Amino acid sequence: KPASRDLGGTKSNQDLRAFYDAVYKDGPERRFSNWKVGQSVDAVLSSANWSGCRVLDAGCGSGDLVRSLRAMGADRVVGVDFSEEAIRLASENTDDPGIEYICTDVLDYRPDEKFDAIASLGTVEHLDDPAVFLRHLEGLLAPEGNLLLTCPHFVNLRGIAWMTLALLQDVPMSLSDLHFVNPWDMARWSEEAGLRIKDMTTLDYSRGNGERLVEDFTKRIPNALRDAGLDGAGAERFLDYLRSFTDYIEANPDEVRLQGATACYVLTRRSDGEQAT
């Protein structure tokens, strides 16, 4: 499957547990300085009316979305994460009786209740089998429930450069992503899980095609080439090309139509005979 790759030591989702414990112990803003979680939170919050809903946040991290959902009127929000450090941080930040945090692998979470909506920010790309993950979450949804996911998106300049290096030269562009998710991947996984894509929007345009792309790749590309054992002598020439390309995109927005670096998917149950997209 072209969305997946061996990460050179990171073989499974369980191998990432220690990595994420360290991330949340240090503070995720220090490890993921170029990824703005607030944009993903805002995209999910604007995708539904949360008043009175029972919501599951699968892979809740330190609880940013959980607390925001309660502030938007959700009646009950359960946050599940396999990182003890993430759950510790989340629990320290709330004493709200409408919020519950549980430290477990989400695939082992089998509650008695069903949820009106399930949200998951930046989780699906880290899982061994995304279709199994989606199928498990489908089983936790109330009959008319929706599943809202955000994940990295590659229909942009960032994605073209990223996938070229990753697939042609096996350059480790990410040390934690097990899948590089494209819309056709999400459609396939959704179909396997009995779901369909109801809606998709993208955000974080600058990281996909602009200044934040150049900022990210200025650090990422030399490190990734080094980790792959490749000569990085041409990295600066490539970055100069990216700077020129992003300047051109900015100057010609009506002629160059690319998408943001993060996708927000809304998935719903698929009726008999209905296509995944």
URDALIN-V966578 format. One record per helix or strand. SS is the DSSP state (a for helix, b for strand). FROM is the first residue (numbers start at 1). LEN is the number of residues. If there is no record, write none. Layout:
ss->SS from->FROM len->LEN
ss->SS from->FROM len->LEN
This chain:
ss->b from->4 len->1
ss->a from->13 len->14
ss->a from->28 len->4
ss->a from->37 len->9
ss->b from->54 len->5
ss->a from->64 len->8
ss->b from->76 len->6
ss->a from->84 len->9
ss->b from->99 len->5
ss->a from->106 len->3
ss->b from->115 len->7
ss->a from->124 len->3
ss->a from->130 len->9
ss->b from->141 len->12
ss->a from->157 len->13
ss->b from->179 len->1
ss->a from->183 len->10
ss->b from->195 len->9
ss->a from->205 len->5
ss->a from->211 len->17
ss->a from->235 len->17
ss->b from->262 len->8
